[in-house]
Amino acid sequence: MAKLDEYRDFQELNWQPVAQAVSHLQAEKEQSAASSDLLQTLEAQLQESEAQLAEVETRLEARREQRTRSAQRRQDLEAVEEQLESLLASATPEQVACYPELVRLRAEAQPEQPLTSESCDARERELREWLQDKIDAISRKTSDMRDKIIAGMRAVSLAYPLETHEMDVAMAAADEYRAWLNRLNGDDLPRFRVPL
């Protein structure tokens, strides 16, 4: 009892309200921690939702761009179709008759390359170059053949100067040389021919 004299006010000895306040504060702390966990969970869900929204918006933008490109491509194809219809309508019968041969030549020149509206110009240029190369090769071959024929005419002219003195050594005189050869064959003269 001697110790009770040390405390002059009952409030100093009344520990129950203090214990209740501590208990109440601990409960608030636990509730705050629980709501903090809930808040963290909600924030994580919000971030995940925002990431999903950003991904969806990116895909949506890509689809819009794809739709715009598709619409532009369709417009371009419609313009090409109108141009082709105009060209086909204005084609002469001689030009139309050449179409199957052009299809055959294209298949020969470009067997593995598909023909699309976007590649038409490039395929046309490649086919034109292929045809020009083929024409140039035939032209060289023809030129070489002409040179050999003229060389043969010159050799005959030198070997038989009396018979060929009125004939030119040129492709224009080929009919004269042919007629002379036919006369010789008709007279059966090649069997008496002396080798040159």
Secondary structure, DSSP 4 states (H G I P E B T S, - for coil): -GGGGG--SHHHH--HHHHHHHHHHHHHHHHHHHHHHHHHHHHHHHHHHHHHHHHHHHHHHHHHHHHHHHHHHHHHHHHHHHHHHHHHHH--HHHHHHHHHHHHHHHHH-TT----TTTHHHHHHHHHHHHHHHHHHHHHHHHHHHHHHHHHHHHHHHH-HHHHTTS-SSGGGHHHHHHHHHHHHHTTGGGGPPP-
